[in-house]
């Protein structure tokens, strides 16, 4: 029950949670109303509502249904903005005339705030954020800001950069909305397929940031990972975007996210997959991944997401590390190496070879990977080379690679792990 005994900290925690869960929906629906050219106006209106909630709830107590309160307040704020700006501002083209009259404004906004409309607006917003006129960095920053509810400071911390740099990315992205007259409509035909690939790639890159330790001492960011699952899930719920590759990516995200909680132990130490406590894996999320992997098995096109999801599933279904079907994993990597032969894919394939043929075979393969120099600043390359050289008895080489990995790693958990391995090797 709501009450006036809620502390400021209670209120701020609820606001933080609800911002992550609902602000993307609110920004999307207001952008639908105000028009994409008024994206900043939509973001400011949502921010005003959140500030009002903080002030109001500290006095009146947190309402029984905070999200419902927020939606009503946002709808009322939208009416205020329309009334204040209707004479000097153009809103969304298809409803601008309806917003020009007091008689039709409230009814029009009520329709916009219906659940199915909000869901569709989120999807439209996702495609707008991933418009090809916006840079890749701008797309990811915009998705994080508008759809995931992250602050500029949070985005800056995620990408190890300054808030000013993120502000500039967001500014350029918003300008692209205006200059290219980007609409909040779903593309169709070939344009839909091309934009969908862009959307999927953005979600994939965003998930890699969530799954990576490259920017955060906690090693993983489960909140971002679940955001990716939520955004990808919207695509599978829409008939035009519920395609095999969409389901394959969602399966991949589910399989990886299911194992996140076991990547570090109670002391915050990194746990390799061979040492992870598999009882901590989220079986419900794994089953969801299996369901989407099965749904992806239609049509006659296999994507990179299909193969990566299949590899992740092989890890998830193994009851213990020794049960892992490395022959099947290697066969998937062989296909992936033909479809997307990047140095990272080939490096991961070498790990599968190591499990089947030993560390020296893996070292031989890595030495001959085309473009391997591209990974010289990739800490995992040196961590892997350190481990493989240690396993073949080349202690000095192993130590050299561990030292390089230690300099390149950003996560405290990874640096600690590498330091421990280096000390163990040099004993």
C-alpha positions in Angstrom: 0.0 0.0 0.0 1.2 3.6 -0.7 2.3 5.6 2.3 4.0 8.7 3.4 6.7 6.8 5.2 8.6 6.0 2.1 12.2 7.4 2.3 13.9 9.4 -0.4 16.1 6.3 -1.0 13.0 4.1 -1.4 11.6 6.6 -4.0 14.8 6.9 -5.9 15.2 3.1 -6.1 11.6 2.7 -7.5 12.3 5.6 -10.0 15.5 3.9 -11.1 13.8 0.6 -11.6 10.8 2.1 -13.4 13.0 4.3 -15.6 14.8 1.1 -16.9 11.5 -0.7 -17.4 9.2 2.0 -18.7 11.0 5.1 -20.0 11.7 3.6 -23.4 8.0 3.0 -23.9 7.1 6.6 -22.7 9.8 8.2 -25.0 8.5 6.1 -27.9 4.9 7.0 -27.5 5.7 10.7 -27.0 7.9 10.7 -30.1 5.0 9.1 -32.0 2.8 12.0 -30.8 5.3 14.9 -31.2 7.0 13.6 -34.3 10.6 12.3 -34.6 11.8 15.8 -35.3 10.8 16.6 -31.7 12.7 13.7 -30.1 14.4 16.0 -27.6 11.0 17.4 -26.6 9.7 13.8 -26.0 12.8 13.0 -23.9 12.5 16.2 -21.9 8.8 15.6 -21.2 9.5 12.1 -19.8 12.3 13.5 -17.7 9.9 16.2 -16.3 7.5 13.4 -15.3 10.1 11.4 -13.6 11.2 14.5 -11.6 7.6 15.2 -10.7 7.3 11.6 -9.5 10.3 12.0 -7.2 8.8 15.1 -5.7 5.3 13.8 -5.4 6.1 10.4 -4.0 8.4 11.7 -1.3 5.4 13.6 0.1 2.5 11.4 -0.8 4.2 8.0 -0.7 4.9 5.6 -3.5 1.6 4.7 -5.3 0.4 1.2 -5.3 0.9 1.0 -9.1 3.8 3.2 -9.9 3.9 2.5 -13.6 0.2 3.3 -14.0 0.8 6.6 -12.2 3.7 7.4 -14.5 1.6 6.7 -17.7 -1.2 8.9 -16.5 1.3 11.7 -15.6 3.0 11.3 -19.0 -0.3 11.5 -20.9 -1.2 14.6 -19.0 2.2 16.1 -19.6 1.7 15.4 -23.3 -1.5 17.3 -23.3 0.2 20.3 -21.6 3.0 20.2 -24.2 0.6 20.1 -27.1 -1.5 22.9 -25.7 1.5 25.1 -25.1 3.2 24.5 -28.5 0.4 23.8 -31.0 0.5 27.3 -32.5 4.2 27.4 -33.1 5.1 23.7 -33.5 4.3 20.9 -36.0 3.7 17.5 -34.4 3.5 14.0 -36.0 2.2 14.5 -39.5 -0.7 12.0 -39.4 -2.2 13.3 -36.2 -1.1 17.0 -36.3 -4.6 18.2 -37.2 -6.2 16.1 -34.5 -3.9 17.8 -31.9 -4.9 21.2 -33.2 -8.3 21.0 -31.4 -9.2 20.8 -27.7 -12.1 18.5 -28.7 -9.9 15.8 -30.3 -6.6 16.1 -28.4 -7.5 14.1 -25.3 -9.2 11.3 -27.4 -6.2 11.1 -29.8 -3.7 10.8 -26.9 -5.8 8.2 -25.2 -5.6 6.1 -28.3 -1.8 6.6 -28.5 -1.4 5.3 -24.9 -3.2 2.0 -25.5 -0.9 -1.0 -24.8 -0.8 -2.3 -28.3 0.0 1.1 -29.7 2.9 1.6 -27.2 4.3 -1.8 -28.2 4.2 -0.9 -31.9 5.7 2.5 -31.1 8.7 0.8 -29.4 9.2 -1.3 -32.5 9.0 1.8 -34.8 11.4 3.7 -32.6 13.9 0.8 -32.8 13.9 1.0 -36.6 14.1 4.8 -36.5 17.1 4.7 -34.1 18.8 2.2 -36.5 18.3 4.3 -39.7 21.3 4.1 -42.0 21.7 7.9 -41.9 22.8 7.6 -38.3 26.3 6.4 -37.5 26.7 3.0 -35.8 28.0 4.6 -32.6 25.0 7.0 -32.7 22.5 4.2 -33.2 23.8 2.3 -30.2 23.9 5.4 -28.0 20.4 6.3 -29.2 19.0 2.9 -28.4 20.5 3.0 -24.9 19.2 6.5 -24.2 15.7 6.3 -25.7 14.8 2.6 -25.4 16.8 1.4 -22.4 16.5 4.5 -20.3 20.2 4.9 -19.5 21.6 8.3 -18.7 24.4 9.9 -20.6 26.8 9.2 -17.7 25.8 5.5 -17.7 26.4 5.2 -21.4 29.7 7.0 -21.1 30.8 4.5 -18.4 29.7 1.6 -20.6 31.9 2.7 -23.5 34.8 4.0 -21.4 34.4 7.5 -22.8 33.5 11.0 -21.6 29.9 12.2 -21.2 30.7 15.0 -23.7 31.5 12.4 -26.4 28.2 10.6 -25.8 26.3 14.0 -25.9 27.9 14.7 -29.3 26.9 11.3 -30.6 23.3 11.8 -29.4 23.2 15.3 -30.8 24.3 14.2 -34.2 21.8 11.3 -34.1 19.0 13.7 -33.3 20.1 16.1 -36.0 19.9 13.1 -38.4 16.3 12.6 -37.5 15.6 16.2 -38.6 17.8 16.5 -41.6 16.7 13.1 -43.1 13.1 13.5 -42.1 13.2 10.1 -40.4 9.7 8.9 -39.7 8.4 6.6 -37.0 7.0 4.2 -39.5 7.9 0.6 -40.2 9.8 0.3 -43.6 8.4 -2.2 -46.1 9.7 -4.6 -48.7 13.5 -4.6 -49.3 13.9 -1.6 -47.1 12.4 -3.5 -44.1 14.8 -6.4 -44.7 17.8 -4.1 -44.9 16.9 -2.1 -41.8 16.1 -5.3 -39.9 19.6 -6.5 -40.5 20.8 -3.1 -39.1 18.5 -3.5 -36.1 19.7 -7.1 -35.4 23.4 -6.0 -35.7 22.8 -3.1 -33.3 21.2 -5.5 -30.7 24.1 -8.0 -31.3 26.7 -5.3 -30.7 24.9 -3.9 -27.7 24.7 -7.4 -26.2 28.5 -8.0 -26.8 29.0 -4.8 -24.7 26.8 -6.3 -22.0 28.5 -9.6 -22.1 32.0 -8.3 -22.3 34.2 -7.3 -19.4 35.9 -4.6 -21.5 34.3 -1.7 -19.7 33.1 -2.7 -16.2 34.6 -4.2 -13.1 31.5 -6.3 -12.5 32.5 -8.3 -15.6 28.8 -8.6 -16.9 25.9 -6.2 -17.2 22.8 -8.4 -16.8 20.5 -5.4 -17.1 21.8 -4.6 -20.6 21.7 -8.2 -21.6 18.0 -8.4 -20.6 17.3 -5.2 -22.4 18.7 -6.8 -25.6 16.4 -9.8 -25.0 13.4 -7.5 -24.5 14.2 -5.5 -27.7 14.8 -8.6 -29.7 11.6 -10.1 -28.3 9.6 -7.2 -29.8 10.8 -8.2 -33.2 9.7 -11.8 -32.8 6.2 -10.5 -31.8 5.7 -8.6 -35.0 4.6 -10.6 -38.1 6.9 -8.7 -40.5 10.0 -9.2 -38.4 9.4 -12.6 -36.9 11.9 -14.2 -39.2 14.4 -17.1 -38.7 17.4 -14.9 -38.2 15.4 -12.8 -35.6 14.6 -15.9 -33.6 18.2 -17.2 -34.0 19.6 -14.0 -32.5 17.1 -14.2 -29.6 18.1 -17.8 -28.9 21.7 -16.8 -28.9 21.0 -14.0 -26.4 19.0 -16.3 -24.1 21.8 -19.0 -24.1 24.5 -16.5 -23.2 22.4 -14.6 -20.6 21.4 -17.8 -18.9 25.1 -18.4 -18.0 26.0 -14.8 -16.9 25.5 -15.4 -13.2 28.1 -18.1 -13.1 30.9 -16.1 -14.8 32.1 -14.9 -11.4 32.0 -16.6 -8.0 30.9 -15.1 -4.7 34.3 -13.4 -4.3 34.0 -11.7 -7.8 36.6 -14.0 -9.3 36.3 -14.9 -13.0 35.2 -18.5 -13.6 36.0 -20.1 -17.0 33.2 -22.2 -18.4 35.0 -25.4 -17.4 34.8 -24.3 -13.7 31.4 -22.7 -13.7 28.7 -23.9 -11.3 26.1 -25.1 -13.8 23.4 -25.2 -11.2 23.4 -21.4 -11.4 22.5 -21.4 -15.1 19.0 -20.1 -15.8 17.2 -23.2 -17.1 14.0 -21.3 -17.9 16.0 -18.9 -20.1 17.8 -21.8 -21.7 14.4 -23.4 -22.6 13.3 -20.1 -24.0 16.4 -20.1 -26.2 15.7 -23.7 -27.3 12.1 -22.6 -28.3 13.4 -19.7 -30.4 16.2 -21.8 -31.9 13.6 -24.3 -33.1 11.5 -21.4 -34.5 14.6 -20.3 -36.4 14.9 -23.6 -38.2 12.6 -22.6 -41.0 13.5 -21.5 -44.5 16.6 -22.3 -46.4 19.0 -19.5 -45.2 21.5 -20.0 -42.3 22.7 -16.9 -40.7 25.7 -16.1 -38.4 23.2 -16.0 -35.6 22.0 -19.5 -36.3 25.5 -20.9 -36.0 26.5 -18.9 -32.9 23.2 -19.9 -31.2 23.9 -23.6 -32.1 27.4 -23.3 -30.5 26.0 -21.7 -27.4 23.3 -24.4 -27.1 26.0 -27.1 -27.2 27.5 -25.5 -24.1 24.2 -25.1 -22.4 23.0 -28.6 -22.9 26.1 -30.3 -21.5 25.5 -31.5 -17.9 29.2 -31.0 -17.1 32.1 -29.6 -19.0 33.4 -33.1 -19.9 30.1 -33.8 -21.7 30.6 -30.9 -24.2 30.3 -32.2 -27.8 33.4 -30.5 -29.2 33.1 -32.3 -32.5 29.7 -30.7 -33.1 31.0 -27.3 -31.9 33.9 -27.5 -34.3 31.6 -28.4 -37.2 29.5 -25.3 -36.5 32.7 -23.2 -36.3 33.8 -24.7 -39.7 30.5 -23.4 -41.2 30.8 -20.1 -39.4 34.4 -19.7 -40.7 33.0 -20.0 -44.2 30.1 -17.6 -43.6 31.8 -15.0 -41.5 35.6 -15.7 -41.5 36.7 -13.0 -39.0 39.8 -13.3 -36.9 37.7 -13.6 -33.8 35.7 -16.5 -35.2 38.8 -18.3 -36.3 40.4 -17.7 -32.9 37.4 -19.3 -31.2 37.5 -22.1 -33.6 41.1 -22.8 -32.5 39.8 -23.3 -29.0 37.5 -26.0 -30.2 40.5 -27.6 -32.0 42.5 -27.5 -28.8 39.8 -29.6 -27.0 40.0 -32.2 -29.7 43.6 -32.2 -30.8 45.6 -30.5 -28.1 47.2 -27.1 -27.4 49.9 -27.3 -30.0 47.4 -27.9 -32.8 45.5 -24.8 -31.6 48.8 -22.7 -31.6 49.6 -23.8 -35.1 46.1 -22.7 -36.3 46.2 -19.3 -34.5 49.7 -18.6 -36.0 48.1 -18.9 -39.5 44.9 -17.0 -39.0 44.6 -14.4 -41.7 44.5 -10.9 -40.2 45.7 -12.1 -36.8 47.6 -8.9 -36.4 44.3 -7.1 -36.2 43.8 -8.7 -32.7 47.2 -7.7 -31.3 45.4 -5.2 -29.0 42.7 -7.8 -28.1 43.5 -9.0 -24.6 41.8 -12.4 -25.1 44.2 -13.3 -27.9 47.1 -12.9 -25.5 45.3 -14.6 -22.6 44.6 -17.6 -24.9 48.1 -17.7 -26.2 49.4 -17.5 -22.7 47.3 -20.5 -21.7 48.2 -22.6 -24.8 51.9 -21.9 -24.4 51.6 -22.8 -20.7 50.0 -26.1 -21.6 52.8 -26.9 -24.0 55.5 -26.1 -21.4 56.6 -22.8 -22.9 56.6 -20.9 -19.7 58.5 -17.8 -20.9 56.3 -17.3 -23.9 53.2 -17.9 -21.7 54.4 -15.2 -19.3 55.0 -12.7 -22.1 51.5 -13.1 -23.4 50.0 -13.0 -20.0 51.8 -9.7 -19.4 50.4 -8.3 -22.6 46.9 -9.5 -21.7 47.2 -7.9 -18.3 48.0 -4.5 -19.8 45.1 -4.7 -22.3 42.4 -6.1 -19.9 40.1 -3.4 -18.3 38.0 -5.5 -16.0 39.3 -6.0 -12.5 38.1 -9.6 -12.5 40.0 -10.4 -15.7 43.2 -8.7 -14.6 43.1 -10.6 -11.3 42.5 -13.9 -13.2 45.4 -13.3 -15.6 47.7 -12.3 -12.7 46.9 -15.5 -10.9 47.5 -17.6 -14.0 50.8 -15.9 -14.7 52.0 -16.6 -11.1 50.9 -20.2 -11.3 52.7 -20.7 -14.6 56.0 -19.2 -13.4 56.2 -21.2 -10.2 
